[in-house]
């Protein structure tokens, strides 16, 4: 393991050079657009601009679950935002999300259109708009929301902390990996204990809490994030593994994982989504290619 060189922070930090690593070309200490680029608009009231990262999967899974419940008003168009190419800094996207992070949603059914950004906010907005996947009884509702906001506050330690230093950082720094692995495992234990006596995170019902938490924590223990399941000893979290596998088997989850995915096996990719038939067409294309 490399030993980091001694470093003394300057009195005032200056952005002199890129930090290195996978995302160096898109990292910068200022907000706002870098170029003019309008967003495409499809035929449905709900327009999603995203990518199939764990944050992006939350919303596409939510929309597919709503459609599976027969809520046809949840039909949507989904366009990819290629964050490795800086699409999130286009003027159109910044107008929807000033923070330049995916996912971002525009609801054209309202006048004026409603912009919604931050994945947890989008899940809550859709749950309230369509009256689904969020308990109405006060105690159960607040339990669900507590776990929704737990995810929003906790996952950055997994992605920006553990994932960055374990997988993306150009130099392996023992202190950083140890620090964020310890916190990640603590969070896995929180979930494992919570799921010991109930099927879902917030109780007996599948809710937006599960939809928010699964892409990050389910993805990690199912070895879909950072190739790190063995490193964090995922099988030891038996209740969490049971839950992760059960959510993974849901057809809407499987569809939601595909939307705006531009990498991996071709059969797991659906770059844009405009109708349920897109999944069928994609399947036919795969069968033709295989034949």
N, C-alpha and C positions, 0 to 999 in steps of 0.2 A: 504494500500500500504506500502511495506517495505521501511524503510528509510536507504539508503546506509551508511555504516560506513565511518568515515573520512579517507581520503587516501591522502598521500603525495607521489608524484612520486619520485623514487630514482634518484640519479644523473646519473647513467647508468643503463638502463633496462636490466634485465637478464631473460632468459627463464628458470625459475625454475620449474613451474608447469603448467598444462593445465589450460586454461581459464574457463573451464566449459561450459555447454550448449550443444546443439545438435551436433555441429561440432567440439567439442574439440579434439576428437581423430585424426582428420585429419589436424588440424591447426598447423602450425609450421613456424618459422621465417627464414627458409632457403629454397632455391630452389634445383632443381635437382631430379633425381630418387631415390626412396627408395628401389626398387627391380627390378629385371630383368623380363620383360614380353613383348613379342612381340605382336603387334597388328594383329588381323585377317585381311585378305584381301579377298574381294569377287570378283565377275565376272565383275563388271562395272568399268569404268574409275574413277568415283567419289566415294571415300570412306569417309564416315562420322563417326566420333567417338564422341558420344554425350550422352545426357540424356534429358528427356522432361521437364526440368526446363524452365522458360521463355526464358533464353538465348538459350537453345537448340531448343526450338520451332521455333525460328526465321528462322533457316536454314532449318528444315524439312518442314515448311510451304512454304518457298521459293522454295524448290525443287519440292514440290507437285504442286505449282502454275505453275512452268515452264512446268512440265509434262502435266498439264491441258491445257496449251497453245499449246500442240502438239509438244513440243521440246523433242524429244525422246533421244537426247544426254544427257539430264539431269537425266537419270536413275542412280540410286545410290544404294549402300549398306550402311546400317546404323547399327552400332554396339553400344550397350550401354556401357557407362563408369560409373561405380557405384562409385560415388564420396564419398558416405558414407563409402565405403570399401577401399578407397585409390587407385582406379584404375588409377586416374589421375597422380599418381606418378610412374607408371610403366615406364620402360626405353623406350618402344616403343612410348607411348603417349608423354612423355617429348621430344622425338626427333621431334615430330610433333608440339607440343606447349611447348616451354621452360617455359611458365608461368603456366603450369599444370592446366588450366581451360578449361571446355567444352564451346562451341563445337570446334572441330578441323577437318579440311578437307584435304584430299590428292587427287590431281588431277593426275591420272596416264596417262592421255592422252598427257602429255607433257614429254619432254626428256631433263633433268631429271624430275621426278615427282615434282609437285609444292605443297608445304605445305602452308596452309592458316589457320591462327588462329585469334581470336577475331571475334565475331559474325558480327559486322558491316563490317569488312574487307571481310568476307566470302560473305555477301550479295552483296557488291559492286563487288567483283570478279565474282560472278555468273551472276549478271546483265550485266556486261560488256562482259563476255565470250559469253553469249547467246543473247545479245541485247534485253533484255526484262525488263519491270518493272522499268525502269530508263529513264526519259525523255531525249531526245537528244537536244531539243532547250535550249540554254545556260541558260536563266533566269529560266526556269522550272527545269532544271537539278540541278542548284545550290540551288534552293529552296528545292528540294528533299534531296540533300546531307546535307543541313543545318539541316533539321529535323532528318536525320539519325544520325548525330553527336550529335545533341541535346539529343537524346535518350541515346547514349553511355555515355555522360557525366552526364545525369540526373538520370538514373535508379539506379546507385549505392546508391543514397540517399534513394530510395524506398526499395531496397533489403537489402543492407548492413547496412542501417540506420534504417528506419522505421520497415521493416520486422524483422530485427534482434532483436531490443529492444522491439517491441510490441509482437512478437511471439516466438522467440527462446531464448532470454536471460534468464538465470536461475533466475535472480532477476529483477523485474519490477522497473525501475528507472524513476521517473516522469520527471525529466529534459530531459532525452534522448528521451522519448516517445513524450513529448510536442515539443521538437525541431524538430524531424524528421517528426512528423505528420504535423506540420505547413508547412514544406518544401514540403512534399508530396501533401498536399492540394493545395499549390501554383502551383505545376506542373500540377495537375489535372485542375486547373483553366486556366492555359496557354493553355492546349489542348482544353478545353471547348470553350474558346474564339476563338481559331483558327478554330474550326469546326462549328462555328455559321452560316457561310454563304457558306460553301462548303462541299461536301460529304466526301472528304478524307483530310488527314493532309496536304499534299503538293499541294492541288488544286482539280481539277476535275477528275484526274486519280488515280487509285490504284497503289501504287508504293512500293519500298522497304522501304520507310519511314513508311508506315502503317504496313508492315510486321515486322519491327523492334520494333515499339512502342506498337502494340496490345498485345503481350503476357504479358508484364508487366502491362500496364495501363488498357487495356481491361480486363485482368485477375483480376486486383484489383477491378474494379467497378462491374464486374460480379460475385464477391465473390468467386473467385478461388484461391486467394492468401491471406494467413494469416487469413482467416475468418474475414476480416476487412471492408467489404463494408459498413456495418451499421456504424461502428466507424468513417469512413471518410465521411459519409453522401453521398454515391455514387449517389443516385437518384437526388440530387440537381444539378448534372452536366449533364443536359439534352442532350446537343449536343454530349458530350462524350459518354453517354449511347447509343444514337442512332447509333453512329459510331461503338461502341464496339459490339452491337448486330448484325449490318449488316455484319461486318467482321466475326463474330462468325458463321454466317449462310453459309459462303462459303464452299463448299465441300472440297476444297483443304486444307483449314484451319482445318477443322474437321479431315482430314486424318493426317495432319502434327502434330496435337496435340497428336495423338496416338503413333507416332513413338518414340521408345526408352523409352516409359512410362512403369515403372515397379511397379506402385502403383495405388491405386484407384480401381474403379469398373473394373472387368475383361474385360468388353466390350469396355473400353477405352484404353486398353493396346495393344501394338504391340512391343514386346521387341526388335526384330530385323526386319529390312525391307530390302528385296532383290529384290522384284518385286511388281508390282501393284496387282498381284493376291494374295499377302499376306493378303491384306485387305479383299478380298472375302473369302479366306480360314478361316480367323479369324472370319468372320461373320458366316460362316457355322458351325464352332466349337461352337460358342455361341448358335446358334439355336439348335444344338444337345444337348448341355449341358442343355438348358432350357427345351427341350422336354422330 
